[in-house]
Amino acid sequence: MSDRPAVTMPGENLLPSDAEVDALVRAEHGDPFSILGPHPDGDGLVIRAYLPNALGVEVLDRSGGTALGGMEQGQVPGLFFIRLANPQPYLLRIRWAGGEQVTEDPYSFGPQLGEMDIYLFAEGNHRHLGRAFGAQLMTVDGVEGVRFAVWAPNARRVSVVGDFNGWDGRRHPMRLRIPAGVWEIFIPRLRPGDRYKYEILGPGGVLPLKADPVALATELPPGTASVVASPLDYEWRDDSWLQQRMVRQKVDQPMSIYEVHAGSWRREGGDDGRLYNWHELAERLIPYVVEMGFTHIELMPIMEHPFGGSWGYQPLSQFAPSARYGSAHDFAAFVDACHNAGIGVILDWVPAHFPTDAHGLGDFDGTSLYEYDHPFEGFHQDWDTYIYNLGRTEVHGFMLASALHWLREFHVDGLRVDAVASMLYRDYSRKEGEWIPNRHGGRENLEAIEFLRHLNDVVALEAPGAMVIAEESTAFPGVSKPTSEGGLGFSYKWNMGWMHDSLKYIQEDPVHRQYHHDKMTFGMVYAYSEHFVLPISHDEVVHGKGSLIDKMPGDRWQMFANLRAYLAFMWTHPGKKLLFMGCEFGQWREWSHDRELDWFLLDEPDHRGAQQMLRDLNRLYGQEPALYQLDADPRGFEWLIGDDRANSVFAWLRRSAAGDPLLVVCNFTPVVRENYRIGVPLEGRWQEIFNSDAACYGGSNVGNGGSLGVEATPSHGQAVSLNLTLPPLGVLIFRPEG
C-alpha cells in the first residue's frame, strides 16, 4: 500500500486548453472523452468533470465510499478537476441546489459497443439492432446503467438528455466511433422508465431534440420522448404453434384474416371511452375472433406513431410497440394468447415512408440521413412524408432489423408491408419532371426492389414459417414469386384489382349489373399469376367511401342481401380472405379511429344475421378443402357459367387436391330464378350446404330444400345437371352427397 497522499497538487497538464474548454462550454466539443473522465498523469490520475450548475464535487473511493478529496474549480464554472496519486475506481459525490448525487463517472468507462456490432451495422447486416443500439440496460465493471448508441455520422456532437440530467446537452456528450458514425456512452445508475432523447449538433447548428430511432419503448403520445426499457423477458408458451406455423400458413391452407385497429375495435365505456390495453384486448378480441372462425388477426401498425389519425401508418419508432396499449411485455402476452387460442398474428409494417415530425428521423443529424436528399426522391407529396433511402447501407440494415425484431422478439407470424407500389416506382404519384430516373434511366426504384428481395430472403431464413405480404396495387411481375426465380419473394400479394372490380360491381344497381358482368369474372384471368389475399380493408370504409354495407344498392333488405352475397362470393373465390372489423355485422357508419365499432347494432336481427352468416362461412371455409387447397392451382377452379349477363348469374366449381368438387352459384339480382339449370360433374344427390338467403341470416329463405338429385340432362359441358331455384341476391354452395 502506497503511503503517498491520495490527492496531489495541480500540475501543468491538469487543465485542458482554453479553446477546448470553450468548445465544451458551448457544447461543441466532438470528443469529450479526450478531456473528461480519468487520464493518466505520470504515476497518478487526473480526473475532470464538467457539471454545469453543480455547487461542488467530491471524489470517493468506489469500493469503500471514503472521500479521496474535493475537486477544484477549473477555468469556468462547472468544470472540476483533481489529481489522484494512485489510479483507482472512483465515485463522484455532486452537490446540486436540490440535493446530493453519488454516481460513477460516465467518462470513466471505455468504449462499450462491440467492434462486431459496429462492423455489422456499417455493413447493413446487423440483424439484432434492437439488442445493440438505442438504450441497453447493462452492467459494466459491476456497475448497472444504460449504454446508449445512435447513428449520426454527420453530427458534430451528440448528447443524451433526459430527466436525469435536466435535459442539458452539456452534461452527457457521447463518444464518436469512427468511421461508422455511431455515438455511444454508458451512463451509470439509469433505470427502466427513464425518459431520454438525443441533442444533436449538426453541421448547421443544434437540432430539435430527437427521439431514439431504435428505442424499445416510448412515452405515451402526445409525449415524444424515448423510454429506457428492460429487455423483453417473456416466458413464451407457444412452441406448439410455432412448430405448426409453417404448415398452417402455406398457400394450400385456409386463411381468413380479421383486420383490426386496436384502439377502436372496442373501448372501455363506449365511443369516448378509454383504450383497452393488450391484456383487455386479449380477454375480449381473441374469443371473438375464435368464435367468428377467423384464422388470423391483422393489426394496423402498432409501432409507436405520434399522430393517432395516421392509424399507425406514419410510425417513428420501428422497434417500439405503442405506449397507447401497454408495454412490450404486454404485447408479447397478447401474441402468446393468440397463439394458444390457435390464432396467428400479422402486423402492418411501414418501410416506405415516415413522418416529418421534428423529433423524428427526418434531417436526423442535420443532413438527409434516413431519407433521400432530393425531394423528387425523398418526399411523398401525397402523404407529406419522407421516403426511406433504402439504397443507403445503414438504412437498409435498420429496416431489415426492424422487420426481424417483430418476427423474432414478439413471435409475430407475418408482416403486411404497406404501400409497396410506392416503393417500387420512382415516379409513383408524380408528374413528368418531378421524379429522378434510376441509373439505367428507368422508373423502377432499384434499391427498394433489392431491399424487398433481401427482406424476404432473410425472413425465410431467420423466421421460418413467417409470412411477408405485399400491399401492392400495380402489375409489377413476380411479387410472390421466389427471389431465386427473379421475383420479389413475398408470401402473398393483396389482390387490389379484384377488390376494386368487385366493389365497383356490387355498388351498381342490379338492373345495371349486366353491363358490368366482366368485373366479377376478370379476376380469374390473372388469379394464378400471384399468391393472392382478397382484401376488404380499412381503406375501403374511410375518407367518404362509406361503410361496406352502405355501398350496397336498394332498400334495407336488399342492402343486407347484397352484403351477404358479396361476402359469400369473396369466400368462395380463389385467394385468402381479409375483412376489416365491423364489416362482418354491417356497420352503417364509416369507420373512425376515434370511436369503437357500433356493437349496439347487433341488437337488430339483420345485423346479427350478417354476422352469423360470416361465422358460418368461416367454418365452412375451414372444413372444405375445395375452398382453399388449390388457391394457386388452376385445377382448383372451373367456370360453369361466366357469361349469363342477362340474369347476373355466375356458377363455378371449386375442387380440392383430391378432386372433390363444390358447386357455387351466385344470383346478383333481386329476382328469384326458378328452374335454373346448371351442369355438374357427378351423379347422385347434391346437398345445399350454404345459402346466403337463409332465414337465420335475415334472408327470404328461398332455396332447394336442403338437397336435390341430378337430372340426366347435359348442360355446361357436363353429362348431368341440377335444376335449381336461385334465391334473390343470394349465393348457394352445393356438395355431392356420399
C-alpha angles and dihedrals in degrees: 000000000000117000091207114119116262092234125045133191120277118272133196095272099050095094128053121233120282090247092056092046090050090052090049093050092048089048091239101115109121097198110038092164088067089066109022130063127025121338127179114253110182106294091342140062133248116208122194129182131181108207111161113211093013113140095208144334133219126192116226132191106255096218100048105014093232116151115258096183146298120279118240127231116259130205094303136030111275096028109110132179142177137174119224119201091216126042108236142144111278147180131221119229104200124193114212128178088253099047146295128308127195116194145141115263111258088211092059092072123085126224110310106183109092122243090236091054090053093044094050092046093051088048090053091239107102100128096180098051092140089063096047112032129047118035112339122183107229144163113225120184088343092309120121118218146111130285114210122199127175136168113236108140097172097047120114091206136000125195133183111232130184147126088297093067103026090258087285113154091202093066104065113020110170138234118255116226106210132241097010094062091231120144121205143173137170112223113193125227098015114141140204110283096038111135120226147162137180123258107207129194104207130189089275101039142283114340128213110278110280129219116230111269090211098040113148092203139019137195119260113279135280079046111082105195124119117238130218106244134196115242111271102267102176123154103225121210100183103095091121092053094048092050091054097038099091091056095041093055099046120119091253093060131083115262121183113171126199109205112214138187100207095211098053108032090089133342135199104260099007133272098353095033133118120285114255116243123229093269092052091046090051090054093050111023100044096054089047093051091047092048091049091052099240117152098206143026116216113200120206107235112309094179109117113278128176098219116056090197090068087067087225096302091115100055125170100182109062093178103040128080111226114271087222090086104030140271132328088258090055092051091049089053090052092052091046091051090051091052093048088053091051095254124131122218124222122185126205106233127191118210095150103076147348136209126268097235110148093236092053139081098290115109084354100174095019092281136074094275106152095021133057111268098227115070090223086065105022107043130068107213093193096054102024089234138127122252119230113245095227090174088072108092097223094047091048089053093043092057093042089054091049092056092048091046092065094041097048107028095042100029090235112176100216148356122225104209110219126222097001092162090061089053097050099055130051091203094051107147091346131125125233110288093022098091138060119230122231122257090278093050093254134125098240118108097231096186093051090048090051090049093052092049091048091047093055093046092050094046091051089052102041103030104036113201095016118128130224112200125193124219092206124156104183135078093256103155125246101007091155097030117109116266087236087067094047096266131125092252101232118154092224141359127216108246098228093165092058090047095052095044097046094045090049089052097047092050091059119098105257090243089063098041092092087070092054098042094124092062088073095045102039093077090070091060090072101018092118098043090089141008099263139204113198103222129201093171139168089274089072096056103047142064095047095310091116127223122303094259091044089062090062119101127228136038122324094277092049092047091057092043090052091048092051093045093048093051091046089051089051095048093051096045119093111267138066117281133243124178128178118234115269094028089090093068100031104256108199100202121077110255117267124189089214097067140037124258117277096260091162087076089076087076085076119079098225092055091046089048093054090049092048091050093054090047089054092044091055091049091049091045092055093045100048114068089193088071095058117005097085099034089130097038125078089219088073096067135049127174114227097169119013100139107056095116094154093063098028089231125149128184132179144158124241116200134197124224087266090054097252108153136219121193118219121191125183127191110189097184127082089239123105109235111213123196094010106170122212127175118235132192100231135055125227128052126333120209121221098227097171136026120174088200093061115136091238088063093049095265133132092257095236110157148114105286095264096293143010139189128248123254124223091245115120115228138162092006093307126115094227135031147195123237102216141188108220116208120227113271087353143138123211129194122198131190127191112253119238 
